[in-house]
Amino acid sequence: HEYFKQKLTMGQELFEMTPGDDILKRDVAVSHELVGDSARYLGDHKLARESYQRQHEMMLELLDASPQDTRRVRDIGISLTKLGEVHQQLGEIQEAVQYFAKAAGMLKRLVDADPQNIQSQLELFIAYDNLGFVESNRAKHKEAADWYRKGLEILMPLQEKGQLIGQFAHAVADMNQKILECEELFKSKEGS
């Protein structure tokens, strides 16, 4: 944690000397993300939220300067996801849903721009999975199942091509199970 804080401080000092350097600005933003990640790991979710918020603000500035840069669009999708995750951990569920939905929108732009990019597809799947998880925890099982189905729509073609490996190898079965559970919970809630 201290290492990332020191890296951030050094990056900020360098950036102050060369404020127009977008590469250095992105590096400082990523350092904010790393401080946020380590703070979350240590259980300091408020510091994580602050770090992710600063990361997001810097990434937005970079995107505003170059709105067609797909790496910057991806950076925004990631920063929104991190903000959603930390808000979820803080129990700020409505904010988490909003950030996850915005992340899905940004990541969908990437998939639409390059439908063959597997990384973008999997990141969009994760955004949909996050939305499904949050909605399921809010007992909005129909909405959760809808998000899980969207995720499944991404996964199925990848599975058919044998492109789901590692942590995603069993994702289709997991999504089907989540959808089934949400549908059963929705039906039982509807029947009571």
Phi, psi and omega in degrees: 000314180295325179301314181293324176296318178295318178299318178297313180300314179297317179297319179296319179297317177296319181295325177298329179282333181224069188296343181269003184277102182294328179294316179292322178298317178296321179298319178295318179298317178296324177297321175300319178299316181295322175297318178298317179299314182290325177295319177298317179300323180275000176089006179266079186289333178291317175297320178300315179300316179298317181294316179294324179295317179294318176303312182299316180300317180292320179294324176297318178300318178294320179294319179301325180286337183209074189295343180266357182287111185295329178296323179288325175297316178298317178303320178293317177302318179291317181295323177295321177297315179300317178297320177299316181297315183289324176296323177298316180294331178277359180081011180266074193291319180299319177295320179300314179301316181298315180293318179297320179294318177295320178299315179300319179297316179294316182291329176296325176303319180293317180296319179296324181287327181215083184298344181270353183283106184294320180301314179297320179297317181291325177293322176293319175304315180299320178298316178295320178297318177300316179296319177298316180299313181295315180295323177298318179293337177271009181064026174260072190291326178295314179297319179300314180299323178297317178294318179297323178297319177299319177297319179296323177300329177284318186289322188304309179297326179292321178294318180299329179269001181071029184260005177262111180229174177060227183297344182263358185303325182250016186295324181297313178298319179298317179296315179301320179294317179297318179298314179301313180298316180295318179297319178295317178296320178297314180296318180292327178289320179295323183283345183268000000 
